[in-house]
Amino acid sequence: MHLFLNGIKRHYRKEINRCQSCGMPLIYDKQYLSGNIYCSYCHDGISFIKNNITLGEMQRKIDHLLLSKNSNIIIRIYMYLRLATLKRWRRL
C-alpha cells in the first residue's frame, strides 16, 4: 500500500508541475529554474520562444512528439485535451 501511495504522490507532483504551455512535467526540464511555470523549451524567461504558435499547432506538435516516442493512444488523447486547460491556452 505504501508503494502505491508513493506512486500516486509522485504522479500528482508531475501533474501539477507541468509547463503551462506544452504540458511537459517540469521535473524533466534540465534547464528549469525554480518558480517558473513554463519549461525552457517554451519560454526563455522573458518571452515565449514560439510566440505565434496556436493551440492547434501546439496540440499537433505534442502529438507528433508523443507518436515518435511510441506513446499509447490514451496518453496522446489525454495530452491533446489537457493542453487546452493550461494557463497559456485557457480562455477566460
matplotlib code that plots the C-alpha trace (Angstrom):
import matplotlib.pyplot as plt

x = [0.0, 2.9, 4.4, 1.1, 0.6, 4.1, 3.4, 0.2, 2.1, 4.8, 2.3, 0.4, 3.6, 4.3, 0.7, 0.5, 4.0, 3.6, 4.7, 1.7, 2.4, 3.3, 2.3, 5.7, 6.4, 8.9, 10.9, 12.2, 13.4, 17.2, 17.3, 14.2, 14.5, 12.5, 9.3, 8.8, 5.5, 7.0, 9.7, 12.9, 11.7, 8.6, 9.8, 13.3, 12.5, 11.4, 9.0, 7.7, 10.1, 7.4, 5.1, 2.8, 2.0, -1.7, -3.2, -4.0, -0.4, 0.9, -1.5, -0.2, 3.4, 3.0, 1.0, 3.9, 6.4, 4.4, 3.9, 7.6, 8.2, 5.6, 3.3, 0.0, -3.1, -4.7, -1.7, -1.8, -5.6, -5.1, -2.4, -4.4, -7.2, -5.0, -3.2, -6.4, -6.6, -3.1, -2.6, -1.2, -4.2, -7.1, -9.8, -11.1]
y = [0.0, 2.4, 1.9, 2.6, 5.8, 7.0, 6.3, 8.4, 11.2, 11.2, 11.2, 14.1, 16.2, 15.7, 16.5, 19.8, 20.9, 20.9, 23.5, 25.8, 25.9, 22.4, 20.2, 18.7, 17.7, 20.4, 17.8, 16.6, 20.0, 20.1, 23.9, 24.5, 27.4, 27.0, 29.0, 29.2, 27.9, 27.3, 24.9, 26.2, 24.8, 27.1, 30.2, 31.8, 33.7, 36.8, 35.7, 32.6, 31.0, 30.5, 33.4, 33.0, 29.3, 28.5, 25.9, 23.7, 23.9, 23.0, 20.1, 18.7, 19.3, 17.4, 14.6, 14.2, 14.1, 11.5, 9.5, 9.5, 8.1, 5.3, 6.7, 5.0, 6.5, 7.2, 9.4, 11.2, 11.9, 12.9, 15.4, 16.7, 17.6, 18.6, 21.3, 23.4, 23.6, 25.0, 28.7, 29.8, 28.4, 28.9, 31.2, 33.5]
z = [0.0, 0.8, -2.6, -4.2, -2.3, -3.1, -6.8, -6.6, -4.9, -7.5, -10.3, -8.7, -8.3, -12.0, -12.9, -11.0, -12.0, -15.8, -18.2, -18.7, -22.4, -23.6, -20.7, -20.1, -16.4, -15.3, -13.4, -16.8, -17.9, -17.3, -17.5, -15.3, -12.9, -9.7, -9.6, -13.4, -14.8, -18.3, -19.4, -21.1, -24.5, -24.5, -22.6, -22.3, -19.1, -21.0, -23.7, -25.4, -27.9, -30.4, -29.7, -32.8, -32.2, -31.8, -29.5, -32.5, -33.7, -30.2, -30.0, -33.3, -32.2, -28.9, -30.7, -33.2, -30.4, -28.4, -31.6, -32.3, -28.7, -29.4, -26.7, -26.0, -27.8, -24.4, -23.4, -26.8, -26.4, -22.8, -23.7, -26.7, -24.3, -21.4, -23.4, -23.6, -19.8, -19.4, -18.5, -21.9, -23.8, -21.3, -22.5, -19.8]

ax = plt.figure().add_subplot(projection="3d")
ax.plot(x, y, z, "-o")
ax.set_aspect("equal")
plt.show()
